[in-house]
Amino acid sequence: MSHLDLSDRQRELLDTWLPDAHVVANHSWGLVQTTVVEVYAGGARLIVKAGGPQDHHIERELRAHREWLAPWVRTGHAPQLVHGDVEAKLLVTRYLPGTLVQGHPAQDDPETYRQAGALLATFHAQSSTVDDTWERRNRERLLSDLDGPHRIDPVSTQRLRAEVSSWPDAPATLVPTHGDWQPRNWLIDGEIVRVIDFGRAELRPAVTDFARLERQDFARDPALEAAFIEGYGIDPRSPDLWRRTMVTEAIGTAVWAYGVGDEDFEQHGHRMIAALLDEPLAQNAQLGDPRP
């Protein structure tokens, strides 16, 4: 694996853990500092994930494997951790069979979403905690994002800042969340839905795992939303919390996508913001000089 973008420490660990490994496929996205490769070693197919210097995803993923994934691993719905090192930002898991749901006919099948809802309910039900600081920390993070570099237009920025500043400091009930719950992180294997990619796993309100489906698959087919809610068992999207969740998602999308240079996804964030503020989107104006 000498041709991969790995640190000396990561190479040293992989040589120790998987001395006979050879790369089968490279699944890296290229937008973030994470190398993801499928390898064959010790007679097994494995997935290696290695983070770059600024990566925070590997630490989250290792925490998810060690604290929250056991219910899914036991039933074959999530990969099993084989090796991991937080300081080296490196982990190895067993290969999980299946094809990405995104772009597959299963992405339009309500049964996929019913299973995904049931899986998520199991994940969320493991534990919960009440946090008096979560709302404040989320508000401060969003205001910092709005003060940083982005291409959200000035009027929308001002309106978003005013709304976010008004949010309450109410206690929040937090559960284990995936953080990127959508078809690009689901696999379909025959008729079974499985789950991958836990680099955004964290304790958050349960509704945050509904946000990415809301803006994409639910929006294009209400039958998928109904099937998901059926699988999940309840609909936790209370109006005020859901509004805060979607505003958080919209700002995060526009700011993150600008930072990594994904213009299509950045425009998606601008469209979300325009819809939330009920304003027409001026495409050209949105992509002017970055702010502040």
N, C-alpha and C positions, 0 to 999 in steps of 0.2 A: 504493500500500500504506500510505497514511497512517493508516488505521484500525487497523493492527496495533500490538501492544505492542513497539515496537522503540526502541533507543537512538538518539540523534542520529548517532553514528558508524555504526551499522548502516544507518540510512537513507541516509547519505551514500555509503557503499560500494555499496549496492544501486542507488542512482541512477546511480553510475558504471558498475557491472558490467552492470546490466539496465535501461537507461533507459526501455524501452518495456514493462516488465513489468506484467501485471495478474493478480490472484489468481483462480485457477480453483476451488480448494477449500482449506479450512482443516483440517489433520489433527492439530492440537494436542490433547494429552490434557487439559490443564487442571490436572493434579496437580503438575506440576513446571515450573520456569522455562525452558521451551523452547517457542518458537513454531515450528511446522512447517506450511508452506503450499506448495501446488502452484501454480506460476505458468506463464504463457505469455509468453515473451520471445524476441525474435530468431528467431521461427519455430519455436521448440522448447518442449516441456514440460520444466519443471525443478522441483526441490524446493529450497526455501530453509529452512534451519534457523538460528534465532537464539536464543542463550542469554541468560538474565537475569543479574543481578549475581552471584548465588551459584552459577551453573551451572558444572559441571566436565565435562559430557558432550561439549560441542563440541570441546574440546581433545583428548579421547580419540578422538573420531570423526575429526578431522583427522589424528591420528597414524595411525589405522588405514588411512585412504585413502592416506597417503603412504608407509607402510611395509609393509602387509600385504595389501591388497585386490587387488593386481595380478593374481594368478591367477584370481580370480573375475571381475574386470572384463574380462579378456581373453576369457572364455568367455560373457560376458553374464549372469553370475549375481549381480552386484553393480553398483550404480550408479557411474558415473564422476564423479570430482570435477571441477568446472568452476572454482570460485573458493573461496577460503578465507582467513580471517584469524583467527588464534588470539586475539590481543588483543581484537578486536571480538566474539569468540565468534559467528562467522558463517560459514556455508558454503553453497555452492550445488552441487547435483549434477544430473546428467541424470535425468529421470524413468525409472523402471524399470517396465515393463509387468507387469501381473498383479493378482490379487485376494488379499487377506490370507487365509492358510490358516485362521487362527482363525475359527471359525464357518462355514467352507466345508465341503462334503462331503469335500474332500481331507484334512481334519483326521482323518478316520477311515480313511484309505487307507494301508495299510502301504507302498505304493510311495513316498508322500510322505516317509516316515521313512527309507526306504532311500536316497533321493536326499539327504536332509538329512544322514545319516550320512556318505555319501561326500564331500559338500561339506566337512563339518567335518574329515574326515581330511586333505583337501588343505590346508585352512587351518592345522591344527595341525602339519603336516609341514614347513612352510616353514623353521622354525628352532627351536632349543631352547637353553636355558641353565640351568646349575645355580646356584641361589641359596641361600646359607647363611643368609639373613636372612628369607626369605619366611614361614616357619612362625612365627617370633617376631613379625614384624610383624602377621600375621593374628591371632595370639593376643592381642596387645596391643590391636588394634582391637576385637575382640569383647569383651574385658574392659571397655574404655572404653564400648562400647555398653551393656553390662549395668549400668554405673555411671551412665549417663545416663537421660534420660526415656523411659519405656516403660510398658506395662501387663502385663508378664509377672509372674505371681504370685510372691510372695517365696520360697516353697519351691523352685519351679522355677528361679528366678534363682540361688539358692544352689547348687543341684545343677549348673546349667550352669557357673557360675563355677568350681566345684571341678573339673569335668571339663576345661574349657578350660585351666585353670591347669596341669593335669597333662600337657598335650600336649608332645611332644618338639621339639627344635630341629634335627631332621634336615634335611639338604640337600634342596631341592625342585627338581624339573625343571620349568621353566616354558616354555610355548609361547604363541604368539599365540592368544588366546581371544576369542570374541564377547562373552561376559558375560551375554547374555540370550537364549540359544539355545532358542527355542520357537516354536510356530506363529504367535504374534502378530507375529513378525519375519521370517516367511517369506511369500513370494508364490507363488501358483500361476498359471502362464500356460500354458493348454492342459494339457500334461502335464509342464511344466518347473517345478521349484522354484527360486526366486531368494531372495536375502537382502537385508534392509534393517536399518537402525538399528544403528549401531556406537558409540553413546555410552557403552557400558560395556566396550569393547574394551580389553584389557590383557594383559600377560604373567602367566599363572597356570598351575597344574597343569591338564593336559588334562581331568581328570575334572570340573572345575568346570562345564564346558559340558554335562554330563549332568544336573546337579542339577535344573533347572527342568522338564525332561521327566520325571524320576523322580517328582516330587511331583504331576504332573498327568497327562499322556497315557500314560506307561508304567503308572501306577497303575490306569488304567481299562481298559487293553487290552494284555495281554502281547505280542500279535502285533505291536504297534507298536514295542515295545522290541526284539523279535527282529529286525525289519526294519532298525531303526536300527543295531544292532550288526553286522548283515550288511553294511550299507553302509559303516560305519566300518572294519570289518576285524578289529578286536580289541576286547576289553572291558578297559579300563584301570582298572576300579574295584576296586583292592585293598581288603580290608576296613577296615584302619585309616585309610587316606587317605579312603576313601569316608565313613566315619563322621564324620571331621572336616569333610568337605565338607558333609554334610547338616546337621550342627549349625550350621555357619557360615551355611548358607542359611536355616535356621529362625530363628535369632536376627536375622539381617539383615532377613528378611521382617517379623517382628513389630515391630522397632524402626523400620525405614524407613516402613512403612505407618502406624504411629502418628504419625510425624512429619509426614506429608503428609495425614493425616486420612482415609485409605482404610480404613474399619472392616472391610469384608468381607475385604480382603486381610490386614488385621491378624489377624482371626480365623483365617484360613488359616495364618498363622505360628504362632499359639497351638496349632492342631491339630497342626502339624508337631512343635512342641516336646513336646506331650503324648505323641505317638506315639513319639518318640525316647526319652523318659524313661519310657515305658510307664505313664503315669498317666492317669486319666480327666480329661477337660476340663470344668472348671466354668465354663460360658460366662459367667455373670453376674459371677463373681469376677474373671475375666480382664480385664474392662473396668471396673475400679474406678478409684481415684485413680492417676494416673500416678506412676511412681517415677523417681528416688529421692525 
